[in-house]
Amino acid sequence: MVDLLGQYHKIQPEIDKAIHDVVVSSAYINGPDVKHFAREMEEYLDVKHVIPCANGTDALQIAMMALNFKPGDEVITASFTYVATAEVIALLQLKPVLVDVNPDTFTIDCDAIERAITPKTVAIVPVHLFGQCANMQRVMEIANTHNLYVIEDTAQAIGADYTLSTGITLKAGTIGTIGTTSFFPSKNLGCMGDGGAIFTQNDALAERIRMIANHGQSVQYHHDEIGVNSRLDTLQAAILRVKLRHLDEYCKARQDAAAYYDQAFGNHSKLKIPARMPNSSHVFHQYTLVLNGVSRTALREFLDSKGIPSMIYYPVPLHMQKAYTDPRYKKGDFPVTEALCGHVISLPMHTELTHEDLAYITSGVLEFVNRQ
């Protein structure tokens, strides 16, 4: 699904030098590369503050801690997403309020957001799923109307652009109150271990986020509140500095691969290609098809026999997960999410796909589907 070794080989001298320089300096924790990466990320995103942290899940948790939510407060997010989005809500004793998604873009349904708002609602967490932004114009309008915070889960869409109705274009993660991301190795901007970051334009909020991520201290050994220990280590920051310089070309490579897939599958009645939001670019963390009248299990077995990997993101919606059992939700409440969980399949998507790779993958998919 991802060729991290091939990606490394293309930039090996840059990566090796970055790692070597950190080892020589021995500044493994909070070394200069961490600060340099934060500044370079701020410039790339055109955001005032980037606060690196240990991983994307921590980023979401710290963001919610910084906004001072109280147990029982309600946070709205989509049921069709990775568990981390709802996990941190529950961990903080907040109440995850799950809603359905759009059948075309797979992102949160804004009409469903409005129906889910109660006096206890404090925030919306739109997930920029698979590489493009949710309908942030509408999300922000809803949030402003109801005085809600917006925390963008940008783990799959770093580098994507979103154009507001004013004509202003902003980077994913810089539109809401706070943006969060993950640098898990398979992400579009991935390190060689775990890593994450939090973005905000708000000076006071940034100061609070930094303090929470550092044991609740702004001055060493003086702890103003309960925090966590969540750091991006220097080696990962050094690697990310190198990869950040290549992020736009990585996004372009993924978009080119997606265009090849589109051309192969776009007119097939049994394959629905990913829709594109008119005002969001798509950076294709995943390329996900929706199958119509095709056995997904049999297709995956066939592709596997030909050495073609595939994945299902996500086979079980959050509202049907044992850990998130809630009397408010039952099977059938989120028809779009449940249908997607039963019919989506993701194909290899990464920066190193060649035309030969893509031809082999697409011919394999079509060979099976055309027999159905």
BALOBA-1460 file (C-alpha; in Angstrom, 3 decimals):
// residues 372
<rec num="1" residu="m" x="0.000" y="0.000" z="0.000"/>
<rec num="2" residu="v" x="2.912" y="2.363" z="0.734"/>
<rec num="3" residu="d" x="6.514" y="2.252" z="-0.549"/>
<rec num="4" residu="l" x="8.426" y="4.023" z="2.214"/>
<rec num="5" residu="l" x="11.718" y="2.406" z="1.239"/>
<rec num="6" residu="g" x="11.464" y="3.671" z="-2.333"/>
<rec num="7" residu="q" x="10.652" y="7.151" z="-1.043"/>
<rec num="8" residu="y" x="13.677" y="7.035" z="1.277"/>
<rec num="9" residu="h" x="16.040" y="5.982" z="-1.507"/>
<rec num="10" residu="k" x="15.143" y="9.098" z="-3.535"/>
<rec num="11" residu="i" x="16.113" y="11.426" z="-0.701"/>
<rec num="12" residu="q" x="18.591" y="9.195" z="1.107"/>
<rec num="13" residu="p" x="21.523" y="11.657" z="1.213"/>
<rec num="14" residu="e" x="19.294" y="14.375" z="2.731"/>
<rec num="15" residu="i" x="17.765" y="12.017" z="5.301"/>
<rec num="16" residu="d" x="21.076" y="10.418" z="6.248"/>
<rec num="17" residu="k" x="22.714" y="13.803" z="6.783"/>
<rec num="18" residu="a" x="19.786" y="15.012" z="8.892"/>
<rec num="19" residu="i" x="19.965" y="11.927" z="11.117"/>
<rec num="20" residu="h" x="23.757" y="12.098" z="11.339"/>
<rec num="21" residu="d" x="23.674" y="15.744" z="12.395"/>
<rec num="22" residu="v" x="21.257" y="14.971" z="15.237"/>
<rec num="23" residu="v" x="23.356" y="12.039" z="16.420"/>
<rec num="24" residu="v" x="26.491" y="14.182" z="16.414"/>
<rec num="25" residu="s" x="24.728" y="16.935" z="18.350"/>
<rec num="26" residu="s" x="23.204" y="14.382" z="20.782"/>
<rec num="27" residu="a" x="20.293" y="16.802" z="21.263"/>
<rec num="28" residu="y" x="17.673" y="14.072" z="21.053"/>
<rec num="29" residu="i" x="14.907" y="15.850" z="22.996"/>
<rec num="30" residu="n" x="13.800" y="19.383" z="22.087"/>
<rec num="31" residu="g" x="16.851" y="19.863" z="19.905"/>
<rec num="32" residu="p" x="17.150" y="22.729" z="17.408"/>
<rec num="33" residu="d" x="15.495" y="20.736" z="14.610"/>
<rec num="34" residu="v" x="12.213" y="20.653" z="16.543"/>
<rec num="35" residu="k" x="12.061" y="24.445" z="16.647"/>
<rec num="36" residu="h" x="13.246" y="24.755" z="13.038"/>
<rec num="37" residu="f" x="10.601" y="22.307" z="11.862"/>
<rec num="38" residu="a" x="7.860" y="24.191" z="13.707"/>
<rec num="39" residu="r" x="8.923" y="27.465" z="12.070"/>
<rec num="40" residu="e" x="9.121" y="25.886" z="8.608"/>
<rec num="41" residu="m" x="5.734" y="24.264" z="9.049"/>
<rec num="42" residu="e" x="4.269" y="27.604" z="10.101"/>
<rec num="43" residu="e" x="5.605" y="29.139" z="6.911"/>
<rec num="44" residu="y" x="4.284" y="26.298" z="4.741"/>
<rec num="45" residu="l" x="0.816" y="26.432" z="6.288"/>
<rec num="46" residu="d" x="0.781" y="30.225" z="6.681"/>
<rec num="47" residu="v" x="-0.289" y="29.781" z="10.306"/>
<rec num="48" residu="k" x="1.030" y="31.664" z="13.332"/>
<rec num="49" residu="h" x="1.705" y="28.684" z="15.573"/>
<rec num="50" residu="v" x="2.715" y="25.054" z="15.016"/>
<rec num="51" residu="i" x="3.258" y="23.058" z="18.199"/>
<rec num="52" residu="p" x="4.858" y="19.645" z="17.529"/>
<rec num="53" residu="c" x="3.826" y="16.728" z="19.730"/>
<rec num="54" residu="a" x="4.269" y="12.968" z="20.024"/>
<rec num="55" residu="n" x="1.493" y="11.756" z="17.702"/>
<rec num="56" residu="g" x="-1.779" y="12.692" z="16.060"/>
<rec num="57" residu="t" x="-3.938" y="11.248" z="18.844"/>
<rec num="58" residu="d" x="-2.112" y="13.396" z="21.396"/>
<rec num="59" residu="a" x="-2.646" y="16.376" z="19.113"/>
<rec num="60" residu="l" x="-6.420" y="15.915" z="19.286"/>
<rec num="61" residu="q" x="-6.364" y="15.344" z="23.037"/>
<rec num="62" residu="i" x="-4.197" y="18.368" z="23.784"/>
<rec num="63" residu="a" x="-6.379" y="20.537" z="21.556"/>
<rec num="64" residu="m" x="-9.468" y="19.582" z="23.565"/>
<rec num="65" residu="m" x="-7.658" y="20.037" z="26.867"/>
<rec num="66" residu="a" x="-6.559" y="23.499" z="25.781"/>
<rec num="67" residu="l" x="-10.151" y="24.516" z="25.075"/>
<rec num="68" residu="n" x="-11.047" y="23.674" z="28.679"/>
<rec num="69" residu="f" x="-13.965" y="21.366" z="27.933"/>
<rec num="70" residu="k" x="-15.727" y="19.860" z="30.949"/>
<rec num="71" residu="p" x="-16.901" y="16.260" z="31.512"/>
<rec num="72" residu="g" x="-20.257" y="15.755" z="29.831"/>
<rec num="73" residu="d" x="-19.688" y="18.381" z="27.142"/>
<rec num="74" residu="e" x="-20.657" y="17.128" z="23.697"/>
<rec num="75" residu="v" x="-18.335" y="17.033" z="20.692"/>
<rec num="76" residu="i" x="-19.730" y="16.246" z="17.236"/>
<rec num="77" residu="t" x="-17.743" y="14.151" z="14.773"/>
<rec num="78" residu="a" x="-18.303" y="11.590" z="12.017"/>
<rec num="79" residu="s" x="-18.931" y="7.891" z="12.559"/>
<rec num="80" residu="f" x="-16.918" y="7.069" z="9.415"/>
<rec num="81" residu="t" x="-13.378" y="7.715" z="10.609"/>
<rec num="82" residu="y" x="-10.469" y="6.175" z="12.479"/>
<rec num="83" residu="v" x="-11.165" y="5.544" z="16.146"/>
<rec num="84" residu="a" x="-8.652" y="8.136" z="17.434"/>
<rec num="85" residu="t" x="-11.025" y="10.971" z="16.542"/>
<rec num="86" residu="a" x="-13.660" y="9.766" z="19.018"/>
<rec num="87" residu="e" x="-11.218" y="8.063" z="21.384"/>
<rec num="88" residu="v" x="-9.831" y="11.283" z="22.817"/>
<rec num="89" residu="i" x="-13.326" y="12.693" z="23.307"/>
<rec num="90" residu="a" x="-14.230" y="9.691" z="25.458"/>
<rec num="91" residu="l" x="-10.877" y="9.673" z="27.285"/>
<rec num="92" residu="l" x="-11.509" y="13.233" z="28.467"/>
<rec num="93" residu="q" x="-14.968" y="12.199" z="29.725"/>
<rec num="94" residu="l" x="-16.626" y="14.248" z="27.035"/>
<rec num="95" residu="k" x="-19.518" y="12.801" z="25.054"/>
<rec num="96" residu="p" x="-18.850" y="11.818" z="21.425"/>
<rec num="97" residu="v" x="-21.851" y="12.758" z="19.299"/>
<rec num="98" residu="l" x="-21.606" y="10.804" z="16.060"/>
<rec num="99" residu="v" x="-23.198" y="11.807" z="12.762"/>
<rec num="100" residu="d" x="-23.334" y="10.484" z="9.218"/>
<rec num="101" residu="v" x="-21.173" y="11.493" z="6.253"/>
<rec num="102" residu="n" x="-21.750" y="12.532" z="2.656"/>
<rec num="103" residu="p" x="-21.966" y="9.585" z="0.259"/>
<rec num="104" residu="d" x="-19.743" y="11.240" z="-2.356"/>
<rec num="105" residu="t" x="-16.916" y="12.876" z="-0.402"/>
<rec num="106" residu="f" x="-17.053" y="10.624" z="2.716"/>
<rec num="107" residu="t" x="-16.715" y="13.754" z="4.883"/>
<rec num="108" residu="i" x="-19.039" y="14.893" z="7.671"/>
<rec num="109" residu="d" x="-22.639" y="15.714" z="6.725"/>
<rec num="110" residu="c" x="-23.240" y="19.336" z="7.712"/>
<rec num="111" residu="d" x="-27.039" y="18.937" z="7.828"/>
<rec num="112" residu="a" x="-26.463" y="16.120" z="10.330"/>
<rec num="113" residu="i" x="-24.211" y="18.415" z="12.384"/>
<rec num="114" residu="e" x="-26.991" y="20.977" z="12.722"/>
<rec num="115" residu="r" x="-29.505" y="18.314" z="13.806"/>
<rec num="116" residu="a" x="-27.071" y="17.010" z="16.438"/>
<rec num="117" residu="i" x="-26.412" y="20.322" z="18.219"/>
<rec num="118" residu="t" x="-27.749" y="20.606" z="21.766"/>
<rec num="119" residu="p" x="-27.159" y="23.081" z="24.608"/>
<rec num="120" residu="k" x="-24.266" y="20.821" z="25.704"/>
<rec num="121" residu="t" x="-22.447" y="20.958" z="22.366"/>
<rec num="122" residu="v" x="-19.071" y="22.680" z="22.584"/>
<rec num="123" residu="a" x="-17.206" y="21.669" z="19.422"/>
<rec num="124" residu="i" x="-17.229" y="20.092" z="15.977"/>
<rec num="125" residu="v" x="-14.395" y="17.842" z="14.796"/>
<rec num="126" residu="p" x="-14.541" y="17.609" z="10.988"/>
<rec num="127" residu="v" x="-12.300" y="14.872" z="9.608"/>
<rec num="128" residu="h" x="-10.581" y="15.654" z="6.304"/>
<rec num="129" residu="l" x="-10.919" y="12.055" z="5.258"/>
<rec num="130" residu="f" x="-8.713" y="10.364" z="2.652"/>
<rec num="131" residu="g" x="-7.080" y="13.637" z="1.563"/>
<rec num="132" residu="q" x="-9.605" y="16.411" z="1.023"/>
<rec num="133" residu="c" x="-11.270" y="18.902" z="3.323"/>
<rec num="134" residu="a" x="-14.730" y="18.583" z="4.742"/>
<rec num="135" residu="n" x="-17.165" y="21.366" z="3.813"/>
<rec num="136" residu="m" x="-15.359" y="23.886" z="6.004"/>
<rec num="137" residu="q" x="-17.317" y="26.874" z="4.689"/>
<rec num="138" residu="r" x="-20.511" y="25.366" z="6.087"/>
<rec num="139" residu="v" x="-18.833" y="23.932" z="9.201"/>
<rec num="140" residu="m" x="-17.529" y="27.367" z="10.153"/>
<rec num="141" residu="e" x="-20.903" y="28.998" z="9.482"/>
<rec num="142" residu="i" x="-22.587" y="26.473" z="11.788"/>
<rec num="143" residu="a" x="-19.896" y="26.903" z="14.430"/>
<rec num="144" residu="n" x="-20.143" y="30.695" z="14.356"/>
<rec num="145" residu="t" x="-23.934" y="30.600" z="14.564"/>
<rec num="146" residu="h" x="-23.872" y="28.333" z="17.621"/>
<rec num="147" residu="n" x="-20.674" y="29.662" z="19.225"/>
<rec num="148" residu="l" x="-18.814" y="26.346" z="18.866"/>
<rec num="149" residu="y" x="-15.130" y="25.524" z="18.535"/>
<rec num="150" residu="v" x="-13.846" y="23.698" z="15.447"/>
<rec num="151" residu="i" x="-10.962" y="21.220" z="15.717"/>
<rec num="152" residu="e" x="-9.822" y="20.027" z="12.299"/>
<rec num="153" residu="d" x="-8.565" y="16.445" z="12.099"/>
<rec num="154" residu="t" x="-6.065" y="16.945" z="9.280"/>
<rec num="155" residu="a" x="-4.128" y="13.682" z="9.682"/>
<rec num="156" residu="q" x="-5.016" y="12.546" z="6.154"/>
<rec num="157" residu="a" x="-5.052" y="15.876" z="4.317"/>
<rec num="158" residu="i" x="-1.877" y="17.782" z="5.166"/>
<rec num="159" residu="g" x="-0.993" y="19.906" z="2.147"/>
<rec num="160" residu="a" x="-4.560" y="20.219" z="0.848"/>
<rec num="161" residu="d" x="-5.933" y="23.671" z="0.008"/>
<rec num="162" residu="y" x="-9.427" y="24.973" z="0.762"/>
<rec num="163" residu="t" x="-10.947" y="28.038" z="-0.904"/>
<rec num="164" residu="l" x="-13.570" y="29.996" z="1.008"/>
<rec num="165" residu="s" x="-16.450" y="31.842" z="-0.647"/>
<rec num="166" residu="t" x="-14.436" y="35.065" z="-0.227"/>
<rec num="167" residu="g" x="-11.811" y="33.669" z="-2.596"/>
<rec num="168" residu="i" x="-9.258" y="33.262" z="0.180"/>
<rec num="169" residu="t" x="-7.391" y="29.935" z="0.025"/>
<rec num="170" residu="l" x="-6.210" y="28.366" z="3.273"/>
<rec num="171" residu="k" x="-4.337" y="25.175" z="4.049"/>
<rec num="172" residu="a" x="-6.193" y="22.275" z="5.644"/>
<rec num="173" residu="g" x="-5.854" y="22.555" z="9.407"/>
<rec num="174" residu="t" x="-5.700" y="26.359" z="9.495"/>
<rec num="175" residu="i" x="-9.394" y="27.175" z="9.045"/>
<rec num="176" residu="g" x="-10.925" y="26.200" z="12.382"/>
<rec num="177" residu="t" x="-10.035" y="27.123" z="15.954"/>
<rec num="178" residu="i" x="-7.312" y="24.458" z="16.058"/>
<rec num="179" residu="g" x="-5.895" y="22.045" z="13.500"/>
<rec num="180" residu="t" x="-4.254" y="18.725" z="14.298"/>
<rec num="181" residu="t" x="-2.232" y="16.248" z="12.281"/>
<rec num="182" residu="s" x="-0.277" y="13.016" z="12.481"/>
<rec num="183" residu="f" x="3.164" y="12.277" z="11.056"/>
<rec num="184" residu="f" x="2.691" y="8.502" z="11.150"/>
<rec num="185" residu="p" x="5.073" y="7.048" z="8.534"/>
<rec num="186" residu="s" x="2.366" y="6.291" z="5.950"/>
<rec num="187" residu="k" x="0.923" y="9.822" z="6.024"/>
<rec num="188" residu="n" x="1.530" y="12.235" z="3.149"/>
<rec num="189" residu="l" x="4.049" y="13.961" z="5.416"/>
<rec num="190" residu="g" x="5.347" y="11.103" z="7.513"/>
<rec num="191" residu="c" x="8.346" y="10.642" z="9.773"/>
<rec num="192" residu="m" x="10.149" y="7.387" z="10.619"/>
<rec num="193" residu="g" x="8.277" y="6.782" z="13.843"/>
<rec num="194" residu="d" x="5.462" y="8.586" z="15.626"/>
<rec num="195" residu="g" x="4.853" y="12.308" z="15.511"/>
<rec num="196" residu="g" x="2.124" y="14.924" z="15.404"/>
<rec num="197" residu="a" x="1.429" y="18.644" z="15.532"/>
<rec num="198" residu="i" x="-1.186" y="21.199" z="16.513"/>
<rec num="199" residu="f" x="-1.880" y="24.434" z="14.590"/>
<rec num="200" residu="t" x="-3.585" y="27.658" z="15.620"/>
<rec num="201" residu="q" x="-3.704" y="31.351" z="14.767"/>
<rec num="202" residu="n" x="-4.551" y="32.274" z="18.373"/>
<rec num="203" residu="d" x="-1.578" y="33.439" z="20.467"/>
<rec num="204" residu="a" x="-3.106" y="32.726" z="23.878"/>
<rec num="205" residu="l" x="-4.343" y="29.324" z="22.791"/>
<rec num="206" residu="a" x="-0.918" y="28.436" z="21.391"/>
<rec num="207" residu="e" x="0.725" y="29.304" z="24.708"/>
<rec num="208" residu="r" x="-1.747" y="27.091" z="26.553"/>
<rec num="209" residu="i" x="-1.218" y="24.209" z="24.099"/>
<rec num="210" residu="r" x="2.567" y="24.401" z="24.549"/>
<rec num="211" residu="m" x="2.166" y="24.355" z="28.304"/>
<rec num="212" residu="i" x="-0.208" y="21.379" z="28.337"/>
<rec num="213" residu="a" x="2.064" y="19.378" z="26.014"/>
<rec num="214" residu="n" x="4.967" y="20.020" z="28.395"/>
<rec num="215" residu="h" x="3.627" y="18.681" z="31.710"/>
<rec num="216" residu="g" x="1.510" y="21.791" z="32.261"/>
<rec num="217" residu="q" x="4.544" y="24.004" z="32.781"/>
<rec num="218" residu="s" x="5.510" y="27.284" z="31.132"/>
<rec num="219" residu="v" x="8.559" y="27.653" z="33.383"/>
<rec num="220" residu="q" x="10.572" y="24.556" z="34.281"/>
<rec num="221" residu="y" x="9.416" y="22.926" z="37.518"/>
<rec num="222" residu="h" x="6.468" y="25.324" z="37.848"/>
<rec num="223" residu="h" x="3.286" y="23.442" z="36.881"/>
<rec num="224" residu="d" x="0.269" y="25.700" z="36.467"/>
<rec num="225" residu="e" x="-2.127" y="22.932" z="35.497"/>
<rec num="226" residu="i" x="-2.280" y="19.231" z="34.742"/>
<rec num="227" residu="g" x="-0.650" y="18.489" z="31.405"/>
<rec num="228" residu="v" x="0.852" y="15.609" z="29.486"/>
<rec num="229" residu="n" x="4.264" y="14.646" z="28.175"/>
<rec num="230" residu="s" x="3.965" y="14.825" z="24.403"/>
<rec num="231" residu="r" x="7.094" y="15.666" z="22.424"/>
<rec num="232" residu="l" x="8.231" y="15.251" z="18.849"/>
<rec num="233" residu="d" x="11.761" y="13.919" z="19.211"/>
<rec num="234" residu="t" x="14.588" y="15.642" z="17.407"/>
<rec num="235" residu="l" x="15.389" y="12.789" z="15.013"/>
<rec num="236" residu="q" x="11.820" y="12.782" z="13.723"/>
<rec num="237" residu="a" x="11.799" y="16.570" z="13.430"/>
<rec num="238" residu="a" x="14.997" y="16.449" z="11.367"/>
<rec num="239" residu="i" x="13.470" y="13.847" z="9.047"/>
<rec num="240" residu="l" x="10.271" y="15.876" z="8.729"/>
<rec num="241" residu="r" x="12.237" y="19.003" z="7.800"/>
<rec num="242" residu="v" x="13.620" y="17.122" z="4.809"/>
<rec num="243" residu="k" x="10.274" y="15.646" z="3.801"/>
<rec num="244" residu="l" x="8.440" y="18.954" z="4.192"/>
<rec num="245" residu="r" x="10.580" y="20.339" z="1.362"/>
<rec num="246" residu="h" x="9.187" y="17.545" z="-0.843"/>
<rec num="247" residu="l" x="5.570" y="17.609" z="0.361"/>
<rec num="248" residu="d" x="4.115" y="19.415" z="-2.639"/>
<rec num="249" residu="e" x="5.797" y="17.026" z="-5.073"/>
<rec num="250" residu="y" x="4.540" y="14.110" z="-2.966"/>
<rec num="251" residu="c" x="1.000" y="15.467" z="-3.211"/>
<rec num="252" residu="k" x="1.399" y="15.897" z="-6.973"/>
<rec num="253" residu="a" x="2.594" y="12.290" z="-7.355"/>
<rec num="254" residu="r" x="-0.462" y="11.056" z="-5.480"/>
<rec num="255" residu="q" x="-2.760" y="13.242" z="-7.582"/>
<rec num="256" residu="d" x="-1.191" y="11.880" z="-10.776"/>
<rec num="257" residu="a" x="-1.745" y="8.303" z="-9.574"/>
<rec num="258" residu="a" x="-5.356" y="9.156" z="-8.692"/>
<rec num="259" residu="a" x="-5.887" y="10.604" z="-12.177"/>
<rec num="260" residu="y" x="-4.668" y="7.316" z="-13.669"/>
<rec num="261" residu="y" x="-7.099" y="5.368" z="-11.495"/>
<rec num="262" residu="d" x="-9.909" y="7.781" z="-12.435"/>
<rec num="263" residu="q" x="-9.254" y="7.250" z="-16.122"/>
<rec num="264" residu="a" x="-9.350" y="3.478" z="-15.697"/>
<rec num="265" residu="f" x="-12.420" y="3.264" z="-13.454"/>
<rec num="266" residu="g" x="-14.387" y="6.460" z="-14.042"/>
<rec num="267" residu="n" x="-16.930" y="5.082" z="-16.509"/>
<rec num="268" residu="h" x="-17.442" y="1.669" z="-14.934"/>
<rec num="269" residu="s" x="-20.950" y="1.054" z="-13.600"/>
<rec num="270" residu="k" x="-19.695" y="-1.142" z="-10.763"/>
<rec num="271" residu="l" x="-16.985" y="1.234" z="-9.533"/>
<rec num="272" residu="k" x="-17.557" y="4.662" z="-8.026"/>
<rec num="273" residu="i" x="-14.434" y="6.808" z="-8.015"/>
<rec num="274" residu="p" x="-13.736" y="9.380" z="-5.261"/>
<rec num="275" residu="a" x="-15.660" y="12.619" z="-5.654"/>
<rec num="276" residu="r" x="-13.823" y="15.933" z="-5.454"/>
<rec num="277" residu="m" x="-15.025" y="18.908" z="-3.447"/>
<rec num="278" residu="p" x="-15.197" y="21.922" z="-5.798"/>
<rec num="279" residu="n" x="-13.361" y="24.177" z="-3.347"/>
<rec num="280" residu="s" x="-10.862" y="21.704" z="-1.846"/>
<rec num="281" residu="s" x="-7.842" y="20.140" z="-3.452"/>
<rec num="282" residu="h" x="-7.440" y="16.399" z="-2.854"/>
<rec num="283" residu="v" x="-4.022" y="15.072" z="-1.806"/>
<rec num="284" residu="f" x="-5.066" y="11.396" z="-1.791"/>
<rec num="285" residu="h" x="-3.849" y="9.898" z="1.409"/>
<rec num="286" residu="q" x="-6.044" y="7.058" z="0.197"/>
<rec num="287" residu="y" x="-7.671" y="6.252" z="-3.138"/>
<rec num="288" residu="t" x="-10.975" y="4.670" z="-2.191"/>
<rec num="289" residu="l" x="-13.519" y="3.100" z="-4.530"/>
<rec num="290" residu="v" x="-17.109" y="2.237" z="-3.692"/>
<rec num="291" residu="l" x="-18.107" y="-1.140" z="-5.119"/>
<rec num="292" residu="n" x="-21.524" y="-1.733" z="-6.662"/>
<rec num="293" residu="g" x="-22.568" y="-5.340" z="-7.152"/>
<rec num="294" residu="v" x="-19.039" y="-6.666" z="-6.610"/>
<rec num="295" residu="s" x="-17.972" y="-9.036" z="-3.843"/>
<rec num="296" residu="r" x="-15.370" y="-7.117" z="-1.911"/>
<rec num="297" residu="t" x="-14.044" y="-10.221" z="-0.195"/>
<rec num="298" residu="a" x="-13.630" y="-12.064" z="-3.497"/>
<rec num="299" residu="l" x="-12.040" y="-9.027" z="-5.141"/>
<rec num="300" residu="r" x="-9.500" y="-8.695" z="-2.340"/>
<rec num="301" residu="e" x="-8.675" y="-12.386" z="-2.548"/>
<rec num="302" residu="f" x="-8.199" y="-12.108" z="-6.306"/>
<rec num="303" residu="l" x="-5.977" y="-9.030" z="-5.998"/>
<rec num="304" residu="d" x="-3.955" y="-10.706" z="-3.270"/>
<rec num="305" residu="s" x="-3.363" y="-13.699" z="-5.561"/>
<rec num="306" residu="k" x="-1.835" y="-11.286" z="-8.059"/>
<rec num="307" residu="g" x="0.336" y="-9.552" z="-5.446"/>
<rec num="308" residu="i" x="-1.823" y="-6.408" z="-5.367"/>
<rec num="309" residu="p" x="-2.491" y="-5.112" z="-1.847"/>
<rec num="310" residu="s" x="-5.769" y="-3.509" z="-0.823"/>
<rec num="311" residu="m" x="-7.278" y="-2.230" z="2.413"/>
<rec num="312" residu="i" x="-10.664" y="-1.419" z="3.901"/>
<rec num="313" residu="y" x="-10.906" y="1.957" z="5.631"/>
<rec num="314" residu="y" x="-13.074" y="1.376" z="7.677"/>
<rec num="315" residu="p" x="-14.887" y="-1.965" z="8.063"/>
<rec num="316" residu="v" x="-16.831" y="-1.094" z="11.246"/>
<rec num="317" residu="p" x="-18.334" y="2.362" z="11.897"/>
<rec num="318" residu="l" x="-17.670" y="3.976" z="15.260"/>
<rec num="319" residu="h" x="-21.288" y="3.722" z="16.405"/>
<rec num="320" residu="m" x="-21.107" y="-0.074" z="16.012"/>
<rec num="321" residu="q" x="-17.793" y="-0.517" z="17.814"/>
<rec num="322" residu="k" x="-18.063" y="-2.324" z="21.168"/>
<rec num="323" residu="a" x="-16.129" y="0.389" z="23.004"/>
<rec num="324" residu="y" x="-18.543" y="3.079" z="21.753"/>
<rec num="325" residu="t" x="-21.821" y="1.260" z="22.328"/>
<rec num="326" residu="d" x="-24.395" y="3.922" z="23.133"/>
<rec num="327" residu="p" x="-28.164" y="3.598" z="23.562"/>
<rec num="328" residu="r" x="-28.577" y="6.678" z="21.351"/>
<rec num="329" residu="y" x="-27.313" y="4.730" z="18.320"/>
<rec num="330" residu="k" x="-28.323" y="1.493" z="16.656"/>
<rec num="331" residu="k" x="-27.652" y="-0.265" z="13.394"/>
<rec num="332" residu="g" x="-29.348" y="1.617" z="10.582"/>
<rec num="333" residu="d" x="-29.047" y="5.070" z="12.160"/>
<rec num="334" residu="f" x="-26.201" y="6.099" z="9.839"/>
<rec num="335" residu="p" x="-27.097" y="4.578" z="6.463"/>
<rec num="336" residu="v" x="-24.362" y="6.255" z="4.429"/>
<rec num="337" residu="t" x="-21.597" y="5.321" z="6.874"/>
<rec num="338" residu="e" x="-22.852" y="1.747" z="7.149"/>
<rec num="339" residu="a" x="-23.106" y="1.379" z="3.367"/>
<rec num="340" residu="l" x="-19.581" y="2.723" z="2.895"/>
<rec num="341" residu="c" x="-18.164" y="0.395" z="5.536"/>
<rec num="342" residu="g" x="-19.633" y="-2.491" z="3.594"/>
<rec num="343" residu="h" x="-18.558" y="-1.446" z="0.099"/>
<rec num="344" residu="v" x="-15.360" y="0.652" z="0.094"/>
<rec num="345" residu="i" x="-11.958" y="-0.631" z="-0.947"/>
<rec num="346" residu="s" x="-8.693" y="1.325" z="-1.029"/>
<rec num="347" residu="l" x="-5.987" y="0.657" z="-3.603"/>
<rec num="348" residu="p" x="-2.234" y="1.292" z="-3.319"/>
<rec num="349" residu="m" x="-1.568" y="5.022" z="-3.108"/>
<rec num="350" residu="h" x="1.876" y="6.484" z="-2.558"/>
<rec num="351" residu="t" x="4.585" y="8.626" z="-4.086"/>
<rec num="352" residu="e" x="6.502" y="5.840" z="-5.813"/>
<rec num="353" residu="l" x="3.789" y="4.331" z="-8.019"/>
<rec num="354" residu="t" x="4.976" y="3.947" z="-11.621"/>
<rec num="355" residu="h" x="2.837" y="3.715" z="-14.760"/>
<rec num="356" residu="e" x="3.696" y="0.023" z="-14.837"/>
<rec num="357" residu="d" x="2.464" y="-0.385" z="-11.258"/>
<rec num="358" residu="l" x="-0.743" y="1.486" z="-11.986"/>
<rec num="359" residu="a" x="-1.389" y="-0.447" z="-15.187"/>
<rec num="360" residu="y" x="-0.956" y="-3.742" z="-13.347"/>
<rec num="361" residu="i" x="-3.230" y="-2.686" z="-10.458"/>
<rec num="362" residu="t" x="-6.002" y="-1.299" z="-12.654"/>
<rec num="363" residu="s" x="-5.956" y="-4.267" z="-15.034"/>
<rec num="364" residu="g" x="-6.213" y="-6.610" z="-12.047"/>
<rec num="365" residu="v" x="-9.219" y="-4.762" z="-10.643"/>
<rec num="366" residu="l" x="-10.952" y="-4.604" z="-14.027"/>
<rec num="367" residu="e" x="-10.238" y="-8.241" z="-14.833"/>
<rec num="368" residu="f" x="-12.161" y="-9.290" z="-11.741"/>
<rec num="369" residu="v" x="-14.945" y="-6.696" z="-11.863"/>
<rec num="370" residu="n" x="-15.712" y="-7.349" z="-15.538"/>
<rec num="371" residu="r" x="-16.365" y="-10.998" z="-14.699"/>
<rec num="372" residu="q" x="-19.010" y="-10.140" z="-12.092"/>
